[in-house]
Amino acid sequence: MQQFEGFLTDRGSKYAVAGGVISSKAEADKFIKQLCRKKKYAKATHNTWGAILSEEGQTKLPIKNDDGESGAGMIILRMLEREELFNHIIVVTRWYGGKHLGGDRFRRVQDSVRHYLENK
């Protein structure tokens, strides 16, 4: 598991991003549980994630969870697909800072995923 914290804040909201290799939905669930063992992540407002599972010669299976941040999982999936990064989960964590971000929250999800992809 690779994690990045403290690289992005917006109007009080703080972001982190984590990721790693997985090969099944069960492994994705295990990854999230492992991340949330840290009290800090368990108390986060949102832990949104996405992954595209693929085996050689088989179709791709996108899996995601918005965790209350409607549409965020789909953004992660699109970015993974564009990078052709399969069997890899990316989790964007947000701690709400007291001010609504509106549509900017989607830009922050993109910024977080981009940070992960550039630094993994």
N, CA, C and O atoms as a GROMACS GRO file, in nm:
protein
  480
    1MET      N    1   0.085  -0.118   0.000
    1MET     CA    2   0.000   0.000   0.000
    1MET      C    3   0.089   0.124   0.000
    1MET      O    4   0.182   0.137   0.080
    2GLN      N    5   0.059   0.213  -0.092
    2GLN     CA    6   0.131   0.339  -0.098
    2GLN      C    7   0.034   0.451  -0.063
    2GLN      O    8  -0.078   0.456  -0.115
    3GLN      N    9   0.076   0.541   0.026
    3GLN     CA   10  -0.010   0.649   0.072
    3GLN      C   11   0.060   0.783   0.058
    3GLN      O   12   0.182   0.794   0.073
    4PHE      N   13  -0.021   0.885   0.028
    4PHE     CA   14   0.026   1.022   0.022
    4PHE      C   15  -0.072   1.109   0.100
    4PHE      O   16  -0.192   1.106   0.076
    5GLU      N   17  -0.019   1.185   0.193
    5GLU     CA   18  -0.100   1.274   0.276
    5GLU      C   19  -0.042   1.415   0.272
    5GLU      O   20   0.076   1.433   0.241
    6GLY      N   21  -0.124   1.513   0.303
    6GLY     CA   22  -0.077   1.650   0.321
    6GLY      C   23  -0.040   1.723   0.194
    6GLY      O   24   0.026   1.827   0.201
    7PHE      N   25  -0.078   1.672   0.078
    7PHE     CA   26  -0.041   1.737  -0.047
    7PHE      C   27  -0.150   1.830  -0.100
    7PHE      O   28  -0.124   1.909  -0.192
    8LEU      N   29  -0.271   1.822  -0.044
    8LEU     CA   30  -0.382   1.900  -0.099
    8LEU      C   31  -0.482   1.939   0.009
    8LEU      O   32  -0.528   1.854   0.086
    9THR      N   33  -0.516   2.068   0.014
    9THR     CA   34  -0.624   2.118   0.099
    9THR      C   35  -0.704   2.217   0.016
    9THR      O   36  -0.651   2.283  -0.074
   10ASP      N   37  -0.831   2.228   0.048
   10ASP     CA   38  -0.918   2.323  -0.021
   10ASP      C   39  -1.028   2.366   0.076
   10ASP      O   40  -1.110   2.284   0.117
   11ARG      N   41  -1.028   2.493   0.111
   11ARG     CA   42  -1.130   2.551   0.200
   11ARG      C   43  -1.150   2.468   0.327
   11ARG      O   44  -1.262   2.447   0.372
   12GLY      N   45  -1.040   2.422   0.381
   12GLY     CA   46  -1.045   2.346   0.505
   12GLY      C   47  -1.050   2.195   0.488
   12GLY      O   48  -1.012   2.121   0.579
   13SER      N   49  -1.098   2.148   0.373
   13SER     CA   50  -1.099   2.004   0.347
   13SER      C   51  -0.958   1.958   0.319
   13SER      O   52  -0.882   2.024   0.248
   14LYS      N   53  -0.923   1.841   0.375
   14LYS     CA   54  -0.790   1.784   0.354
   14LYS      C   55  -0.805   1.653   0.279
   14LYS      O   56  -0.902   1.579   0.298
   15TYR      N   57  -0.707   1.626   0.195
   15TYR     CA   58  -0.712   1.506   0.110
   15TYR      C   59  -0.590   1.418   0.131
   15TYR      O   60  -0.481   1.465   0.166
   16ALA      N   61  -0.611   1.290   0.108
   16ALA     CA   62  -0.504   1.191   0.102
   16ALA      C   63  -0.540   1.093  -0.009
   16ALA      O   64  -0.657   1.082  -0.047
   17VAL      N   65  -0.441   1.024  -0.059
   17VAL     CA   66  -0.467   0.923  -0.161
   17VAL      C   67  -0.378   0.802  -0.132
   17VAL      O   68  -0.263   0.816  -0.090
   18ALA      N   69  -0.436   0.685  -0.155
   18ALA     CA   70  -0.363   0.559  -0.133
   18ALA      C   71  -0.396   0.465  -0.248
   18ALA      O   72  -0.498   0.480  -0.315
   19GLY      N   73  -0.309   0.369  -0.268
   19GLY     CA   74  -0.336   0.272  -0.374
   19GLY      C   75  -0.248   0.151  -0.360
   19GLY      O   76  -0.153   0.147  -0.282
   20GLY      N   77  -0.281   0.051  -0.439
   20GLY     CA   78  -0.204  -0.072  -0.441
   20GLY      C   79  -0.262  -0.173  -0.537
   20GLY      O   80  -0.369  -0.152  -0.595
   21VAL      N   81  -0.192  -0.281  -0.554
   21VAL     CA   82  -0.232  -0.388  -0.646
   21VAL      C   83  -0.336  -0.477  -0.580
   21VAL      O   84  -0.322  -0.517  -0.465
   22ILE      N   85  -0.441  -0.507  -0.654
   22ILE     CA   86  -0.546  -0.601  -0.610
   22ILE      C   87  -0.584  -0.687  -0.730
   22ILE      O   88  -0.552  -0.654  -0.844
   23SER      N   89  -0.654  -0.798  -0.704
   23SER     CA   90  -0.699  -0.882  -0.815
   23SER      C   91  -0.844  -0.927  -0.803
   23SER      O   92  -0.893  -1.003  -0.887
   24SER      N   93  -0.914  -0.879  -0.698
   24SER     CA   94  -1.054  -0.920  -0.680
   24SER      C   95  -1.127  -0.818  -0.594
   24SER      O   96  -1.066  -0.732  -0.531
   25LYS      N   97  -1.258  -0.828  -0.593
   25LYS     CA   98  -1.341  -0.741  -0.509
   25LYS      C   99  -1.309  -0.767  -0.362
   25LYS      O  100  -1.305  -0.674  -0.282
   26ALA      N  101  -1.286  -0.893  -0.328
   26ALA     CA  102  -1.252  -0.927  -0.189
   26ALA      C  103  -1.122  -0.858  -0.147
   26ALA      O  104  -1.110  -0.810  -0.034
   27GLU      N  105  -1.024  -0.853  -0.237
   27GLU     CA  106  -0.899  -0.784  -0.206
   27GLU      C  107  -0.920  -0.634  -0.194
   27GLU      O  108  -0.852  -0.568  -0.114
   28ALA      N  109  -1.012  -0.578  -0.273
   28ALA     CA  110  -1.044  -0.436  -0.262
   28ALA      C  111  -1.104  -0.408  -0.124
   28ALA      O  112  -1.066  -0.311  -0.058
   29ASP      N  113  -1.196  -0.493  -0.080
   29ASP     CA  114  -1.256  -0.476   0.052
   29ASP      C  115  -1.150  -0.487   0.162
   29ASP      O  116  -1.153  -0.412   0.259
   30LYS      N  117  -1.058  -0.582   0.145
   30LYS     CA  118  -0.950  -0.600   0.242
   30LYS      C  119  -0.859  -0.477   0.246
   30LYS      O  120  -0.815  -0.435   0.353
   31PHE      N  121  -0.832  -0.420   0.130
   31PHE     CA  122  -0.748  -0.300   0.120
   31PHE      C  123  -0.813  -0.184   0.198
   31PHE      O  124  -0.745  -0.114   0.274
   32ILE      N  125  -0.943  -0.164   0.178
   32ILE     CA  126  -1.014  -0.056   0.247
   32ILE      C  127  -1.014  -0.081   0.397
   32ILE      O  128  -0.992   0.012   0.475
   33LYS      N  129  -1.038  -0.204   0.438
   33LYS     CA  130  -1.036  -0.236   0.581
   33LYS      C  131  -0.899  -0.208   0.643
   33LYS      O  132  -0.889  -0.155   0.753
   34GLN      N  133  -0.795  -0.245   0.570
   34GLN     CA  134  -0.659  -0.221   0.619
   34GLN      C  135  -0.633  -0.070   0.633
   34GLN      O  136  -0.575  -0.025   0.732
   35LEU      N  137  -0.676   0.007   0.534
   35LEU     CA  138  -0.659   0.152   0.538
   35LEU      C  139  -0.734   0.212   0.657
   35LEU      O  140  -0.682   0.298   0.728
   36CYS      N  141  -0.855   0.164   0.679
   36CYS     CA  142  -0.940   0.220   0.785
   36CYS      C  143  -0.905   0.167   0.924
   36CYS      O  144  -0.967   0.207   1.023
   37ARG      N  145  -0.808   0.079   0.933
   37ARG     CA  146  -0.758   0.040   1.066
   37ARG      C  147  -0.691   0.158   1.133
   37ARG      O  148  -0.684   0.167   1.256
   38LYS      N  149  -0.641   0.249   1.051
   38LYS     CA  150  -0.586   0.374   1.104
   38LYS      C  151  -0.704   0.462   1.140
   38LYS      O  152  -0.786   0.495   1.054
   39LYS      N  153  -0.713   0.498   1.265
   39LYS     CA  154  -0.826   0.574   1.316
   39LYS      C  155  -0.855   0.699   1.232
   39LYS      O  156  -0.970   0.735   1.209
   40LYS      N  157  -0.749   0.762   1.188
   40LYS     CA  158  -0.760   0.883   1.108
   40LYS      C  159  -0.845   0.858   0.982
   40LYS      O  160  -0.931   0.940   0.948
   41TYR      N  161  -0.822   0.746   0.915
   41TYR     CA  162  -0.896   0.715   0.792
   41TYR      C  163  -1.036   0.665   0.824
   41TYR      O  164  -1.130   0.691   0.748
   42ALA      N  165  -1.051   0.594   0.932
   42ALA     CA  166  -1.183   0.545   0.972
   42ALA      C  167  -1.277   0.662   1.002
   42ALA      O  168  -1.397   0.652   0.981
   43LYS      N  169  -1.221   0.774   1.052
   43LYS     CA  170  -1.302   0.890   1.086
   43LYS      C  171  -1.316   0.990   0.971
   43LYS      O  172  -1.381   1.093   0.986
   44ALA      N  173  -1.256   0.960   0.855
   44ALA     CA  174  -1.265   1.050   0.739
   44ALA      C  175  -1.410   1.063   0.694
   44ALA      O  176  -1.491   0.972   0.712
   45THR      N  177  -1.440   1.176   0.634
   45THR     CA  178  -1.575   1.199   0.582
   45THR      C  179  -1.603   1.106   0.464
   45THR      O  180  -1.713   1.051   0.453
   46HIS      N  181  -1.506   1.090   0.376
   46HIS     CA  182  -1.523   1.005   0.257
   46HIS      C  183  -1.394   0.928   0.229
   46HIS      O  184  -1.284   0.983   0.237
   47ASN      N  185  -1.409   0.800   0.197
   47ASN     CA  186  -1.302   0.716   0.143
   47ASN      C  187  -1.356   0.661   0.011
   47ASN      O  188  -1.406   0.549   0.007
   48THR      N  189  -1.345   0.738  -0.095
   48THR     CA  190  -1.396   0.696  -0.226
   48THR      C  191  -1.287   0.618  -0.298
   48THR      O  192  -1.169   0.648  -0.286
   49TRP      N  193  -1.329   0.518  -0.374
   49TRP     CA  194  -1.229   0.436  -0.442
   49TRP      C  195  -1.281   0.378  -0.572
   49TRP      O  196  -1.401   0.372  -0.598
   50GLY      N  197  -1.186   0.336  -0.653
   50GLY     CA  198  -1.218   0.270  -0.778
   50GLY      C  199  -1.106   0.176  -0.818
   50GLY      O  200  -0.990   0.196  -0.781
   51ALA      N  201  -1.142   0.073  -0.894
   51ALA     CA  202  -1.046  -0.023  -0.947
   51ALA      C  203  -1.108  -0.088  -1.070
   51ALA      O  204  -1.230  -0.102  -1.081
   52ILE      N  205  -1.023  -0.128  -1.162
   52ILE     CA  206  -1.069  -0.202  -1.280
   52ILE      C  207  -0.997  -0.336  -1.279
   52ILE      O  208  -0.875  -0.343  -1.298
   53LEU      N  209  -1.074  -0.441  -1.256
   53LEU     CA  210  -1.018  -0.576  -1.250
   53LEU      C  211  -1.013  -0.635  -1.390
   53LEU      O  212  -1.106  -0.619  -1.469
   54SER      N  213  -0.904  -0.703  -1.420
   54SER     CA  214  -0.888  -0.762  -1.553
   54SER      C  215  -0.794  -0.882  -1.545
   54SER      O  216  -0.691  -0.878  -1.478
   55GLU      N  217  -0.831  -0.986  -1.615
   55GLU     CA  218  -0.742  -1.100  -1.632
   55GLU      C  219  -0.716  -1.112  -1.780
   55GLU      O  220  -0.798  -1.073  -1.863
   56GLU      N  221  -0.602  -1.167  -1.814
   56GLU     CA  222  -0.567  -1.178  -1.955
   56GLU      C  223  -0.676  -1.252  -2.032
   56GLU      O  224  -0.722  -1.359  -1.993
   57GLY      N  225  -0.718  -1.189  -2.143
   57GLY     CA  226  -0.819  -1.250  -2.228
   57GLY      C  227  -0.961  -1.233  -2.179
   57GLY      O  228  -1.054  -1.281  -2.243
   58GLN      N  229  -0.980  -1.167  -2.065
   58GLN     CA  230  -1.115  -1.148  -2.013
   58GLN      C  231  -1.152  -1.000  -2.015
   58GLN      O  232  -1.067  -0.912  -2.022
   59THR      N  233  -1.282  -0.976  -2.009
   59THR     CA  234  -1.329  -0.837  -2.008
   59THR      C  235  -1.293  -0.771  -1.876
   59THR      O  236  -1.265  -0.837  -1.776
   60LYS      N  237  -1.295  -0.641  -1.879
   60LYS     CA  238  -1.260  -0.562  -1.761
   60LYS      C  239  -1.383  -0.542  -1.673
   60LYS      O  240  -1.493  -0.521  -1.723
   61LEU      N  241  -1.363  -0.550  -1.542
   61LEU     CA  242  -1.472  -0.532  -1.446
   61LEU      C  243  -1.443  -0.410  -1.359
   61LEU      O  244  -1.356  -0.417  -1.271
   62PRO      N  245  -1.514  -0.298  -1.382
   62PRO     CA  246  -1.494  -0.181  -1.297
   62PRO      C  247  -1.570  -0.197  -1.165
   62PRO      O  248  -1.687  -0.238  -1.164
   63ILE      N  249  -1.504  -0.166  -1.055
   63ILE     CA  250  -1.569  -0.165  -0.924
   63ILE      C  251  -1.536  -0.032  -0.858
   63ILE      O  252  -1.427   0.022  -0.876
   64LYS      N  253  -1.632   0.020  -0.780
   64LYS     CA  254  -1.610   0.150  -0.717
   64LYS      C  255  -1.701   0.165  -0.596
   64LYS      O  256  -1.795   0.088  -0.577
   65ASN      N  257  -1.671   0.266  -0.515
   65ASN     CA  258  -1.757   0.304  -0.404
   65ASN      C  259  -1.740   0.454  -0.383
   65ASN      O  260  -1.628   0.501  -0.359
   66ASP      N  261  -1.849   0.528  -0.391
   66ASP     CA  262  -1.846   0.674  -0.375
   66ASP      C  263  -1.839   0.715  -0.228
   66ASP      O  264  -1.795   0.826  -0.198
   67ASP      N  265  -1.880   0.631  -0.137
   67ASP     CA  266  -1.878   0.660   0.007
   67ASP      C  267  -1.937   0.798   0.037
   67ASP      O  268  -1.880   0.875   0.115
   68GLY      N  269  -2.050   0.828  -0.026
   68GLY     CA  270  -2.120   0.954   0.001
   68GLY      C  271  -2.074   1.072  -0.083
   68GLY      O  272  -2.137   1.178  -0.080
   69GLU      N  273  -1.966   1.056  -0.158
   69GLU     CA  274  -1.915   1.162  -0.245
   69GLU      C  275  -1.960   1.129  -0.387
   69GLU      O  276  -1.881   1.087  -0.471
   70SER      N  277  -2.088   1.148  -0.411
   70SER     CA  278  -2.154   1.104  -0.534
   70SER      C  279  -2.076   1.139  -0.661
   70SER      O  280  -2.045   1.256  -0.686
   71GLY      N  281  -2.045   1.037  -0.739
   71GLY     CA  282  -1.975   1.055  -0.866
   71GLY      C  283  -1.824   1.045  -0.858
   71GLY      O  284  -1.758   1.035  -0.962
   72ALA      N  285  -1.768   1.047  -0.740
   72ALA     CA  286  -1.622   1.046  -0.725
   72ALA      C  287  -1.560   0.914  -0.771
   72ALA      O  288  -1.453   0.913  -0.831
   73GLY      N  289  -1.627   0.803  -0.743
   73GLY     CA  290  -1.576   0.673  -0.785
   73GLY      C  291  -1.563   0.662  -0.936
   73GLY      O  292  -1.468   0.602  -0.987
   74MET      N  293  -1.658   0.721  -1.007
   74MET     CA  294  -1.655   0.716  -1.153
   74MET      C  295  -1.537   0.797  -1.208
   74MET      O  296  -1.478   0.760  -1.309
   75ILE      N  297  -1.504   0.907  -1.143
   75ILE     CA  298  -1.388   0.986  -1.185
   75ILE      C  299  -1.261   0.903  -1.171
   75ILE      O  300  -1.176   0.903  -1.260
   76ILE      N  301  -1.248   0.833  -1.059
   76ILE     CA  302  -1.131   0.748  -1.038
   76ILE      C  303  -1.125   0.639  -1.145
   76ILE      O  304  -1.018   0.612  -1.200
   77LEU      N  305  -1.239   0.577  -1.175
   77LEU     CA  306  -1.243   0.472  -1.277
   77LEU      C  307  -1.199   0.526  -1.414
   77LEU      O  308  -1.121   0.461  -1.484
   78ARG      N  309  -1.250   0.643  -1.452
   78ARG     CA  310  -1.214   0.701  -1.582
   78ARG      C  311  -1.063   0.726  -1.592
   78ARG      O  312  -1.002   0.703  -1.696
   79MET      N  313  -1.006   0.774  -1.482
   79MET     CA  314  -0.862   0.803  -1.484
   79MET      C  315  -0.780   0.674  -1.489
   79MET      O  316  -0.677   0.670  -1.556
   80LEU      N  317  -0.825   0.571  -1.420
   80LEU     CA  318  -0.757   0.441  -1.426
   80LEU      C  319  -0.764   0.384  -1.568
   80LEU      O  320  -0.666   0.329  -1.619
   81GLU      N  321  -0.880   0.396  -1.629
   81GLU     CA  322  -0.899   0.344  -1.764
   81GLU      C  323  -0.811   0.419  -1.864
   81GLU      O  324  -0.749   0.357  -1.951
   82ARG      N  325  -0.805   0.551  -1.851
   82ARG     CA  326  -0.723   0.633  -1.940
   82ARG      C  327  -0.575   0.594  -1.928
   82ARG      O  328  -0.502   0.594  -2.027
   83GLU      N  329  -0.531   0.561  -1.806
   83GLU     CA  330  -0.392   0.520  -1.781
   83GLU      C  331  -0.370   0.372  -1.812
   83GLU      O  332  -0.256   0.324  -1.809
   84GLU      N  333  -0.478   0.301  -1.840
   84GLU     CA  334  -0.473   0.155  -1.861
   84GLU      C  335  -0.407   0.086  -1.742
   84GLU      O  336  -0.322  -0.002  -1.758
   85LEU      N  337  -0.448   0.129  -1.624
   85LEU     CA  338  -0.396   0.073  -1.499
   85LEU      C  339  -0.502  -0.021  -1.442
   85LEU      O  340  -0.601   0.023  -1.384
   86PHE      N  341  -0.480  -0.150  -1.461
   86PHE     CA  342  -0.577  -0.251  -1.419
   86PHE      C  343  -0.525  -0.325  -1.296
   86PHE      O  344  -0.404  -0.329  -1.270
   87ASN      N  345  -0.618  -0.385  -1.221
   87ASN     CA  346  -0.586  -0.460  -1.100
   87ASN      C  347  -0.509  -0.374  -1.001
   87ASN      O  348  -0.413  -0.418  -0.938
   88HIS      N  349  -0.553  -0.251  -0.989
   88HIS     CA  350  -0.491  -0.153  -0.900
   88HIS      C  351  -0.605  -0.069  -0.841
   88HIS      O  352  -0.690  -0.019  -0.915
   89ILE      N  353  -0.606  -0.053  -0.710
   89ILE     CA  354  -0.709   0.028  -0.645
   89ILE      C  355  -0.650   0.164  -0.608
   89ILE      O  356  -0.534   0.174  -0.568
   90ILE      N  357  -0.731   0.268  -0.624
   90ILE     CA  358  -0.692   0.401  -0.577
   90ILE      C  359  -0.804   0.451  -0.487
   90ILE      O  360  -0.922   0.448  -0.524
   91VAL      N  361  -0.767   0.496  -0.368
   91VAL     CA  362  -0.861   0.547  -0.268
   91VAL      C  363  -0.830   0.694  -0.243
   91VAL      O  364  -0.717   0.730  -0.207
   92VAL      N  365  -0.930   0.780  -0.262
   92VAL     CA  366  -0.916   0.922  -0.231
   92VAL      C  367  -0.993   0.948  -0.102
   92VAL      O  368  -1.113   0.922  -0.094
   93THR      N  369  -0.923   0.998  -0.002
   93THR     CA  370  -0.981   1.023   0.128
   93THR      C  371  -0.998   1.174   0.147
   93THR      O  372  -0.909   1.252   0.114
   94ARG      N  373  -1.114   1.213   0.201
   94ARG     CA  374  -1.141   1.355   0.227
   94ARG      C  375  -1.190   1.371   0.370
   94ARG      O  376  -1.278   1.299   0.416
   95TRP      N  377  -1.130   1.468   0.437
   95TRP     CA  378  -1.177   1.511   0.568
   95TRP      C  379  -1.242   1.646   0.546
   95TRP      O  380  -1.175   1.743   0.512
   96TYR      N  381  -1.373   1.653   0.566
   96TYR     CA  382  -1.451   1.774   0.540
   96TYR      C  383  -1.405   1.888   0.629
   96TYR      O  384  -1.383   1.871   0.749
   97GLY      N  385  -1.389   2.005   0.568
   97GLY     CA  386  -1.336   2.120   0.640
   97GLY      C  387  -1.438   2.225   0.679
   97GLY      O  388  -1.400   2.331   0.729
   98GLY      N  389  -1.567   2.198   0.657
   98GLY     CA  390  -1.669   2.292   0.702
   98GLY      C  391  -1.731   2.377   0.593
   98GLY      O  392  -1.832   2.444   0.616
   99LYS      N  393  -1.672   2.376   0.474
   99LYS     CA  394  -1.727   2.454   0.362
   99LYS      C  395  -1.750   2.360   0.244
   99LYS      O  396  -1.664   2.280   0.209
  100HIS      N  397  -1.868   2.374   0.183
  100HIS     CA  398  -1.900   2.293   0.066
  100HIS      C  399  -1.812   2.334  -0.051
  100HIS      O  400  -1.789   2.453  -0.073
  101LEU      N  401  -1.764   2.236  -0.126
  101LEU     CA  402  -1.676   2.263  -0.239
  101LEU      C  403  -1.749   2.265  -0.372
  101LEU      O  404  -1.693   2.306  -0.473
  102GLY      N  405  -1.875   2.220  -0.372
  102GLY     CA  406  -1.950   2.217  -0.497
  102GLY      C  407  -1.879   2.129  -0.599
  102GLY      O  408  -1.826   2.023  -0.565
  103GLY      N  409  -1.877   2.174  -0.724
  103GLY     CA  410  -1.812   2.099  -0.832
  103GLY      C  411  -1.662   2.089  -0.817
  103GLY      O  412  -1.599   2.002  -0.877
  104ASP      N  413  -1.604   2.177  -0.736
  104ASP     CA  414  -1.459   2.171  -0.715
  104ASP      C  415  -1.416   2.040  -0.650
  104ASP      O  416  -1.300   1.999  -0.662
  105ARG      N  417  -1.508   1.974  -0.580
  105ARG     CA  418  -1.470   1.848  -0.515
  105ARG      C  419  -1.426   1.744  -0.618
  105ARG      O  420  -1.342   1.659  -0.588
  106PHE      N  421  -1.483   1.750  -0.738
  106PHE     CA  422  -1.443   1.656  -0.843
  106PHE      C  423  -1.304   1.688  -0.896
  106PHE      O  424  -1.227   1.598  -0.929
  107ARG      N  425  -1.272   1.816  -0.903
  107ARG     CA  426  -1.136   1.855  -0.944
  107ARG      C  427  -1.034   1.809  -0.840
  107ARG      O  428  -0.923   1.770  -0.875
  108ARG      N  429  -1.072   1.814  -0.713
  108ARG     CA  430  -0.980   1.770  -0.608
  108ARG      C  431  -0.959   1.619  -0.612
  108ARG      O  432  -0.850   1.571  -0.584
  109VAL      N  433  -1.064   1.544  -0.648
  109VAL     CA  434  -1.049   1.399  -0.666
  109VAL      C  435  -0.951   1.374  -0.781
  109VAL      O  436  -0.861   1.291  -0.770
  110GLN      N  437  -0.969   1.445  -0.891
  110GLN     CA  438  -0.877   1.431  -1.005
  110GLN      C  439  -0.735   1.468  -0.965
  110GLN      O  440  -0.640   1.398  -1.001
  111ASP      N  441  -0.720   1.578  -0.892
  111ASP     CA  442  -0.587   1.620  -0.846
  111ASP      C  443  -0.522   1.511  -0.760
  111ASP      O  444  -0.402   1.485  -0.772
  112SER      N  445  -0.602   1.450  -0.675
  112SER     CA  446  -0.550   1.345  -0.586
  112SER      C  447  -0.505   1.223  -0.665
  112SER      O  448  -0.397   1.171  -0.641
  113VAL      N  449  -0.588   1.178  -0.758
  113VAL     CA  450  -0.553   1.062  -0.840
  113VAL      C  451  -0.429   1.094  -0.924
  113VAL      O  452  -0.338   1.011  -0.935
  114ARG      N  453  -0.425   1.213  -0.981
  114ARG     CA  454  -0.310   1.254  -1.061
  114ARG      C  455  -0.182   1.251  -0.976
  114ARG      O  456  -0.077   1.206  -1.021
  115HIS      N  457  -0.192   1.301  -0.852
  115HIS     CA  458  -0.077   1.299  -0.761
  115HIS      C  459  -0.030   1.155  -0.739
  115HIS      O  460   0.090   1.126  -0.743
  116TYR      N  461  -0.124   1.067  -0.716
  116TYR     CA  462  -0.089   0.925  -0.694
  116TYR      C  463  -0.019   0.868  -0.819
  116TYR      O  464   0.087   0.807  -0.808
  117LEU      N  465  -0.078   0.888  -0.935
  117LEU     CA  466  -0.024   0.832  -1.057
  117LEU      C  467   0.116   0.885  -1.089
  117LEU      O  468   0.200   0.812  -1.141
  118GLU      N  469   0.140   1.011  -1.057
  118GLU     CA  470   0.271   1.072  -1.084
  118GLU      C  471   0.378   1.029  -0.984
  118GLU      O  472   0.497   1.039  -1.014
  119ASN      N  473   0.336   0.983  -0.866
  119ASN     CA  474   0.432   0.953  -0.759
  119ASN      C  475   0.438   0.808  -0.716
  119ASN      O  476   0.514   0.774  -0.626
  120LYS      N  477   0.359   0.722  -0.778
  120LYS     CA  478   0.355   0.582  -0.735
  120LYS      C  479   0.481   0.507  -0.768
  120LYS      O  480   0.493   0.389  -0.738
   0.00000   0.00000   0.00000
